[in-house]
Amino acid sequence: MAAVLKHLHRSCRTWYRNVCCRLSTVPAVHPTTSDKELHVPVMAKEVIESLQPESGQVLIDMTFGAGGHSLKLLQSAPNITLITLDRDPVAHDIAQNLARGFPGQVVPLLGKFSEVPELLSAHGIEQNCVDGILFDLGCSSMQFDVAERGFSISKNGPLDMRMDGARGGDVPTAADVLAQADEEDLARIFKVYGEEKKAKKIARAVIEARYTFKKLETTSELSELVAAVCGGDHRLDKLQRHSHAATKTFQALRIFVNNEVNELNYAMIIAQAYLKPLGRLVTLTFHSLEDRIVKRHLSGNVSENAVNPLPLRYSNPSLCHDQETVSCLFESCWQPVHKHVLTPSDDEVEANPRSRSAKLRAAIKMKV
Ligand SMILES: C[S@@+](CC[C@H](N)C(=O)[O-])C[C@H]1O[C@@H](n2cnc3c(N)ncnc32)[C@H](O)[C@@H]1O
């Protein structure tokens, strides 16, 4: 596993670190929220059918959020041991409440995917011993809906966007990135993580704003700036509804601030390591960048560099890997559960528009 991690996303990691090192940080905002169920779990029925939980199994919900999927998993079969993970302390508080409702069954962990090996070993959980793992990627409704978290275009708040909230001490906020990243890095962030066609124009406008106006500090200031740059662009989402011109810029900043691409690559390697043979992995992704990463891992075709759109097998021919690394990278240990990727029903999309871009992939780990 260490060899694979070393080769994965080397230059992406370096670029992320380099940009972060050049940015200073501000104290974290830690808004409070009630722990009532705020997140309607997406494709919950399909998730349970794909994971097939059974009595006595050990499962991990790697993205606890408001616990919607976790609750369904606990209700799906008796005596399940459920390990829950989230990097957001607000979500962790909710997981602790859930644990009180299911005594002895829930182990709430606070941390990121990249911290999972240490967190699991502290609880005596070894590799190759977990029956099922779920990832419901992206932000929770709680994060989007609390203006102070800074994720939302429609709710004015500080440009924070750190999922870790109070834990994210040394992580730059979105405002830090906008204030200090250079034009080239900004354009790259908007283009790669937001797939934004006007990335360069928006990056130029952000730089100009530093001198002409003042530091961009709120979600409204950023969304108004991007709307002004994109002028009369009429953008439609997948439901053919008008989407805000700044949607992709917000997505890009959020992915960058939370290092989501690298976290997802770690996540997929960790899932492979901790599932037992015949254990099941289910992923819910919400944009093409996430889905591409999951798809490549499941097919054994792992990209050497997340910024480079080419899968590893087509990329730099001068790269030398030892035999162990090559077989690790190219041989998939996964067998898909479904012939095609699953998407939400029309009824679900209507009832919960946030599910509209969901893609569910499920796979069985076939060998150690
Ligand atoms: C879409 S929400 C999950 C919602 C949840 N399934 C439910 O039903 O309530 C995604 C959650 O994953 C968490 N998350 C995202 N990236 C993470 C990472 N790298 N490590 C740990 N948690 C992460 C976020 O903080 C967020 O709470």
The ligand as a MOL file (V3000), in Angstrom:
LIG
                    3D

  0  0  0     0  0            999 V3000
M  V30 BEGIN CTAB
M  V30 COUNTS 27 29 0 0 0
M  V30 BEGIN ATOM
M  V30 1 C -22.7370 14.0690 1.5460 0
M  V30 2 S -22.2590 14.1190 3.2120 0 CHG=1
M  V30 3 C -22.7350 12.5680 3.8400 0
M  V30 4 C -24.1610 12.5230 4.2500 0
M  V30 5 C -24.5400 11.2270 4.9420 0
M  V30 6 N -24.4100 10.0850 4.0870 0
M  V30 7 C -25.9470 11.2830 5.5020 0
M  V30 8 O -26.7830 10.4580 5.1220 0
M  V30 9 O -26.2370 12.1560 6.3310 0 CHG=-1
M  V30 10 C -20.5250 13.9560 3.1300 0
M  V30 11 C -19.8230 14.0140 4.4740 0
M  V30 12 O -18.5110 13.5180 4.2500 0
M  V30 13 C -17.6050 14.2650 5.0050 0
M  V30 14 N -16.3110 14.1530 4.3190 0
M  V30 15 C -15.9880 14.6180 3.1020 0
M  V30 16 N -14.7000 14.3690 2.8270 0
M  V30 17 C -14.2040 13.7140 3.9070 0
M  V30 18 C -12.9170 13.1910 4.2280 0
M  V30 19 N -11.8810 13.3050 3.3930 0
M  V30 20 N -12.7570 12.5660 5.4000 0
M  V30 21 C -13.8120 12.4450 6.2690 0
M  V30 22 N -15.0410 12.9400 6.0370 0
M  V30 23 C -15.2370 13.5650 4.8580 0
M  V30 24 C -18.1630 15.6610 5.0060 0
M  V30 25 O -17.6940 16.3800 6.1310 0
M  V30 26 C -19.6530 15.4250 5.0360 0
M  V30 27 O -20.1420 15.4720 6.3510 0
M  V30 END ATOM
M  V30 BEGIN BOND
M  V30 1 1 1 2
M  V30 2 1 2 3
M  V30 3 1 2 10
M  V30 4 1 3 4
M  V30 5 1 4 5
M  V30 6 1 5 6
M  V30 7 1 5 7
M  V30 8 2 7 8
M  V30 9 1 7 9
M  V30 10 1 10 11
M  V30 11 1 11 12
M  V30 12 1 11 26
M  V30 13 1 12 13
M  V30 14 1 13 14
M  V30 15 1 13 24
M  V30 16 1 14 15
M  V30 17 1 14 23
M  V30 18 2 15 16
M  V30 19 1 16 17
M  V30 20 1 17 18
M  V30 21 2 17 23
M  V30 22 1 18 19
M  V30 23 2 18 20
M  V30 24 1 20 21
M  V30 25 2 21 22
M  V30 26 1 22 23
M  V30 27 1 24 25
M  V30 28 1 24 26
M  V30 29 1 26 27
M  V30 END BOND
M  V30 END CTAB
M  END
